[in-house]
Amino acid sequence: MYNLKRNIIRAIRSAAIGTAALVGLTGCSSLINDDLAPCPEGVVLRFVYDYNMEFANAFPSQVDCLTLLVYDAQGRLVETRTETSSVLADENYRMTLDLPAASYHFVAYGGMACSKPTFHFVDQPVAGSQLRDLAVAMNADCIDADPGKDLHPLFFGDLDLTVDPDATDYTAGTVYMMKDTNSIRILLQNVDGTSVDPADFTFEITDNNTLLSWQNAVVPTAGGITYHPWATGQAGAGETEEGDDAILAFAEFSTSRLIAGSNARLVINSVADGRPVLSIPLVNYLLLLKSLHFDSMGSQEFLDRESRWNMILFLDNGRWIDTRIVINDWIVRLNNADL
């Protein structure tokens, strides 16, 4: 009697397992027959922006529009998708694309499909266009604009992914993105605490970084660009030791991608006599912060991860004191002002 019960139980379990397996196999036609729904074939993509100094995903809070370009193994464009709705702010957002089994290269841009973008495709990608011809450039009305433009944030990411012909579901992938635009806030402070008027100075940043290739590399162009502040004004820094209000002048810039070893310069001149207050290699000075706290990080990685910069420059009788500078709240002591 005991053996009979045991055999019955085994038979029931075997039947249950076989039924479960059959249900799983009948989910799509590629495994059973053509009368059933086809297996899902394509990709499900997640987009992440954690290439920042917080090392945390800020895609939902910072990317407000998305353009995805899909290229085949020969580098030909096969599909374009855009998303401009609030779904991008959802941490669980995924983009699903039905694609036949093959290898693909995905290129994603954040900030290109919004209502007021400040970058555009040099040649609008169309079906069959080549990946190597893909490039984005700053809009003409942003170049050398005075006052300057507050650039709409631009993000870039890419991914190689293969859809397996034997896959029974969508292939999952993650597109990791980086930010190409920078916010740079320059503050001038008198060491004696007296107010600084921004109208007494002109501010500019010169660089050559308005064109980005399909690999997101900066491509030099003829003439480069002069960035002017999109905002200037005054800000209080509290009381001085003498009890006076310390009023600083500020200038706010928005720039494209900063490159280590470039010739980008920050230039401030006096309006009264036109003489230079300072002219410094901007990137070299920004990298001084890395040398203090992020020494193990490569220079270009540091420039790409950090996108918000604050620099306090100290003046004495209208002359820059070139022995101290504050960058992102870090005090940097300078031994060589001609970095």
C-alpha positions in Angstrom: 0.0 0.0 0.0 2.8 2.4 0.8 4.6 1.7 -2.5 1.3 2.2 -4.4 0.8 5.7 -2.8 4.4 6.6 -3.5 4.1 5.7 -7.2 0.8 7.7 -7.5 2.5 10.8 -6.0 5.4 10.4 -8.3 3.1 10.1 -11.3 1.2 13.3 -10.3 4.4 15.2 -9.8 5.7 14.1 -13.2 2.5 15.1 -14.9 2.6 18.5 -13.2 6.2 19.1 -14.3 5.4 18.1 -17.9 2.3 20.4 -18.0 4.4 23.3 -16.7 7.1 22.7 -19.3 4.5 22.4 -22.1 2.9 25.7 -21.0 6.4 27.3 -21.2 7.1 25.9 -24.6 3.9 27.0 -26.1 4.6 30.6 -25.4 5.9 31.4 -28.9 5.8 29.9 -32.3 9.6 29.5 -32.8 9.5 26.7 -30.3 6.3 24.8 -31.2 4.5 25.8 -34.4 3.5 28.8 -36.5 0.0 29.0 -35.3 1.2 30.6 -32.0 2.3 34.2 -31.3 5.9 34.8 -32.4 8.6 35.0 -29.7 9.5 38.6 -28.6 12.5 39.7 -30.7 14.3 42.9 -30.0 15.8 44.9 -27.1 14.7 46.5 -23.9 17.0 49.4 -23.1 17.6 51.2 -19.8 19.3 54.6 -19.7 21.6 55.6 -16.9 23.5 58.8 -16.1 25.8 58.0 -13.2 29.0 59.3 -14.8 29.0 62.2 -12.3 30.8 63.0 -9.1 28.0 61.5 -7.0 28.3 58.2 -8.9 24.5 58.0 -8.7 21.9 57.7 -11.5 20.6 61.2 -12.3 19.0 60.3 -15.6 15.4 60.6 -14.3 16.0 64.0 -12.9 18.3 65.6 -15.5 17.4 64.1 -19.0 14.1 65.6 -20.3 14.2 64.3 -23.8 15.8 61.4 -25.6 16.8 60.5 -29.1 18.0 57.0 -29.9 19.7 56.0 -33.2 19.9 52.3 -34.1 22.7 51.3 -36.5 23.3 47.8 -37.9 26.6 45.9 -38.0 27.6 47.8 -41.2 27.1 51.1 -39.5 23.9 52.0 -41.4 21.0 53.7 -39.6 18.0 51.4 -39.4 15.7 53.1 -36.9 15.3 56.3 -34.9 13.3 56.7 -31.7 12.5 59.8 -29.6 10.9 60.3 -26.3 9.9 63.7 -24.9 7.3 62.8 -22.3 7.4 62.7 -18.5 8.0 58.9 -18.6 11.7 59.7 -18.7 11.4 60.9 -15.0 10.4 57.4 -14.0 13.2 55.4 -12.5 11.7 52.3 -14.1 11.5 53.7 -17.6 12.6 51.3 -20.4 12.5 51.7 -24.2 11.4 48.6 -26.1 12.3 48.1 -29.7 11.3 45.2 -32.0 14.4 44.3 -34.0 15.3 41.2 -35.9 18.2 39.0 -34.7 21.5 40.8 -35.5 24.2 43.0 -33.9 23.5 46.7 -33.4 25.1 49.9 -32.3 22.9 52.2 -30.3 23.6 55.9 -29.9 21.6 58.0 -27.5 21.4 61.8 -27.1 19.7 63.6 -24.3 18.6 67.2 -25.0 18.3 67.1 -28.8 14.6 66.5 -29.1 13.4 69.1 -26.5 11.4 72.2 -27.4 14.4 74.5 -27.2 17.6 72.5 -27.9 20.9 74.3 -28.3 22.6 71.5 -30.3 21.6 70.0 -33.6 22.6 67.2 -36.0 25.0 68.5 -38.6 23.3 66.2 -41.1 19.9 64.9 -40.1 20.2 61.1 -39.7 18.0 59.2 -42.2 17.6 55.5 -42.9 20.8 54.2 -44.4 23.0 57.1 -43.3 26.4 56.1 -41.9 27.4 56.1 -38.2 30.8 57.7 -39.1 28.9 60.7 -40.5 27.0 61.3 -37.3 27.9 64.6 -35.6 26.2 67.2 -33.5 27.0 70.9 -33.3 26.1 73.9 -31.2 23.4 76.1 -32.7 24.6 79.1 -34.6 22.7 81.6 -32.4 24.7 80.3 -29.4 28.2 80.8 -30.9 29.9 84.0 -29.8 26.5 85.2 -28.5 26.7 88.3 -26.2 25.1 87.9 -23.8 25.8 84.2 -23.8 23.3 81.4 -23.9 22.4 79.1 -21.1 22.9 75.9 -23.1 20.2 73.2 -22.8 22.0 70.2 -21.2 23.4 67.7 -23.7 24.0 64.0 -22.9 25.6 61.2 -24.9 25.8 57.5 -24.6 26.3 54.4 -26.8 26.0 50.6 -26.6 26.8 47.5 -28.7 24.2 44.8 -28.3 23.4 41.6 -30.1 19.9 40.1 -30.5 20.3 36.3 -30.4 18.2 34.4 -33.0 17.5 31.7 -30.3 16.4 34.3 -27.7 12.9 33.7 -26.3 12.5 37.2 -24.9 13.7 40.8 -25.5 17.4 41.3 -25.0 18.1 43.7 -22.1 20.8 46.3 -22.3 21.9 49.5 -20.5 23.0 52.7 -22.2 25.4 54.6 -19.9 25.4 58.3 -20.6 27.6 61.3 -19.9 27.0 65.0 -19.8 28.6 67.2 -22.4 27.6 70.7 -21.1 29.1 72.6 -18.2 27.9 75.4 -15.9 30.8 77.6 -14.8 30.2 80.4 -12.2 33.0 82.9 -11.7 33.0 85.1 -8.6 35.3 88.1 -7.9 35.9 89.1 -4.3 38.0 91.9 -2.9 40.2 90.8 -0.1 39.4 93.9 1.9 35.6 93.1 1.8 34.6 96.0 -0.4 31.9 95.4 -3.0 32.8 94.3 -6.5 30.6 95.5 -9.3 30.4 93.2 -12.4 29.9 96.2 -14.6 33.6 97.1 -14.0 34.7 94.0 -15.8 34.3 92.0 -19.0 34.3 88.2 -18.8 34.9 85.6 -21.5 36.0 82.0 -22.1 37.6 81.1 -25.3 37.6 77.5 -26.5 37.1 75.3 -29.6 34.5 72.7 -28.7 31.3 73.3 -30.5 31.4 70.2 -32.8 31.2 66.6 -31.4 31.8 63.5 -33.5 29.9 60.2 -33.6 32.2 59.1 -30.8 31.5 62.2 -28.8 35.0 63.5 -29.4 35.5 67.3 -29.8 36.3 68.2 -33.4 38.2 71.6 -33.7 36.6 74.1 -36.1 37.9 77.2 -37.7 37.8 80.1 -35.4 36.7 78.4 -32.2 34.2 80.2 -29.9 34.1 83.0 -27.4 31.7 82.3 -24.6 30.1 85.3 -22.9 28.2 85.1 -19.6 24.5 84.4 -19.9 24.1 86.1 -16.5 26.1 88.5 -14.3 25.3 90.1 -11.0 26.2 90.4 -7.3 26.0 88.0 -4.5 26.5 88.5 -0.7 29.0 86.3 1.2 28.2 87.5 4.7 29.9 90.0 6.9 33.6 90.8 6.9 35.7 91.0 10.1 35.0 94.8 10.0 31.2 94.1 10.0 30.7 95.2 6.4 28.7 93.1 3.9 31.0 91.3 1.5 29.5 91.7 -2.0 31.0 89.6 -4.8 30.5 90.0 -8.5 29.6 86.9 -10.5 29.5 85.8 -14.1 27.6 82.6 -15.2 28.8 80.7 -18.3 27.5 77.6 -20.1 29.9 75.7 -22.3 30.2 72.6 -24.3 32.5 69.6 -23.3 35.8 70.5 -21.7 38.9 68.6 -22.9 42.1 68.0 -21.0 45.0 69.6 -22.7 42.9 72.1 -24.6 43.6 75.8 -25.0 40.5 77.0 -23.2 41.1 80.3 -21.4 39.2 82.4 -18.9 39.9 86.1 -19.6 38.7 89.0 -17.4 39.4 92.6 -18.4 38.9 96.0 -16.6 36.3 98.1 -18.3 37.9 101.4 -17.1 41.2 101.0 -19.0 40.9 97.7 -20.9 43.8 96.1 -19.1 43.6 92.4 -18.3 42.8 91.4 -14.8 43.6 87.8 -15.5 44.0 85.4 -18.4 44.4 81.8 -17.3 44.2 78.3 -18.9 40.8 77.4 -17.6 41.0 73.6 -17.7 44.4 73.5 -15.9 42.9 75.5 -13.1 39.8 73.3 -12.9 42.0 70.2 -12.7 43.6 71.7 -9.6 40.6 70.4 -7.7 41.2 66.8 -8.9 44.8 67.0 -7.7 43.6 67.6 -4.2 40.8 65.1 -3.7 40.5 62.9 -6.8 44.2 62.2 -7.7 43.5 58.6 -8.7 40.9 59.7 -11.3 42.1 60.5 -14.9 41.9 64.2 -15.9 39.4 63.6 -18.7 37.2 61.5 -16.6 37.2 64.2 -13.9 36.2 66.9 -16.4 33.4 64.7 -17.8 32.0 63.7 -14.4 32.0 67.2 -13.0 29.6 69.6 -14.8 29.1 72.4 -12.3 32.1 74.6 -11.5 32.4 77.5 -9.1 35.5 79.6 -9.0 36.2 82.4 -6.5 39.0 84.8 -7.6 40.4 87.3 -5.1 41.2 90.9 -6.0 43.4 93.5 -4.4 42.8 97.0 -5.8 41.5 95.5 -9.0 44.4 93.1 -9.4 44.0 89.4 -9.2 45.9 87.8 -6.3 47.4 84.8 -8.1 48.3 82.8 -5.1 44.9 81.5 -4.0 41.7 80.4 -5.7 38.6 78.6 -4.5 37.2 75.9 -6.8 33.9 74.2 -5.8 34.5 75.2 -2.2 38.1 73.8 -2.2 40.8 76.4 -1.4 43.7 75.9 -3.8 47.1 77.5 -3.0 49.0 78.4 -6.2 52.7 78.1 -6.5 52.8 79.0 -10.2 50.2 81.3 -11.6 51.4 80.5 -15.2 50.0 76.9 -15.1 
